[in-house]
């Protein structure tokens, strides 16, 4: 095939027409490839299991809240003083629509 500068516009226009003809097909194939990659990548990430050392390190890095002992004592004291309120809460939990 001998390409002349004079005939290059003719070749380019033929190539553009062919490209436009297959453009929807290429778009669908490209999207299917991207979705396939995402599905395979997500599948591989969900099957990875964490080892015990990593889990222990993550658990140690968690800051657990500490409750002041005075607050705990005050809550217990209030709970002991008001037995009727505790009973009302339990009843309301069992049947919240009764009055």
C-alpha positions in Angstrom: 0.0 0.0 0.0 1.5 3.2 -1.2 0.3 6.3 0.7 0.5 9.7 -1.0 0.1 13.0 0.7 -2.6 13.8 -1.8 -4.7 10.8 -0.9 -4.2 11.0 2.9 -7.5 12.9 3.4 -9.3 10.1 1.6 -7.7 7.4 3.8 -8.4 9.4 7.0 -12.0 9.9 6.0 -12.5 6.2 5.3 -10.8 5.4 8.6 -13.0 7.8 10.5 -16.1 6.3 9.0 -15.0 2.8 10.0 -14.1 4.1 13.5 -17.5 5.8 13.9 -19.3 2.6 12.8 -17.6 0.5 15.6 -17.5 3.2 18.3 -20.6 2.0 20.2 -19.3 -1.6 20.2 -15.9 -0.4 21.5 -17.6 1.7 24.2 -19.6 -1.3 25.4 -16.5 -3.5 25.4 -14.5 -0.9 27.3 -17.2 -0.6 30.0 -17.5 -4.4 30.3 -13.8 -4.6 30.8 -13.8 -2.0 33.6 -16.8 -3.7 35.3 -15.1 -7.0 35.0 -11.9 -5.7 36.6 -13.9 -4.1 39.4 -15.8 -7.3 40.2 -12.6 -9.4 40.2 -10.7 -6.9 42.3 -13.5 -6.6 44.9 -13.8 -10.4 44.9 -10.1 -10.8 45.6 -10.3 -8.1 48.4 -13.2 -9.8 50.2 -11.4 -13.2 50.4 -8.4 -11.9 52.2 -8.4 -12.8 55.8 -6.6 -10.9 58.5 -3.9 -12.7 60.5 -4.1 -12.8 64.3 -1.2 -10.4 64.8 -2.9 -7.6 62.7 -6.1 -8.1 64.6 -4.4 -7.9 68.0 -2.5 -4.7 66.9 -5.8 -3.1 65.9 -7.5 -4.1 69.1 -4.6 -2.6 71.2 -4.8 0.7 69.3 -8.5 1.2 70.3 -8.9 3.7 73.1 -11.4 2.4 75.6 -13.3 5.0 77.6 -12.8 5.0 81.4 -15.6 5.8 83.7 -14.9 7.7 86.8 -15.5 5.6 89.9 -17.4 8.5 91.6 -19.8 8.5 88.6 -20.3 4.8 88.9 -21.1 5.0 92.6 -23.6 7.9 91.9 -25.4 5.9 89.2 -25.6 2.8 91.5 -26.9 5.0 94.3 -29.6 6.6 92.1 -30.6 3.2 90.8 -31.0 1.9 94.3 -33.1 4.9 95.4 -35.6 4.8 92.5 -36.8 1.2 92.2 -40.2 2.3 90.7 -38.5 4.1 87.7 -36.6 0.9 86.9 -39.8 -1.1 86.9 -41.5 1.5 84.6 -38.6 1.2 82.1 -38.8 -2.6 82.0 -42.6 -2.5 81.5 -42.3 0.1 78.7 -39.7 -2.0 77.0 -41.9 -5.1 77.1 -45.0 -3.3 75.8 -44.4 0.3 74.7 -48.0 0.9 73.5 -49.7 0.2 76.9 -50.6 3.1 79.1 
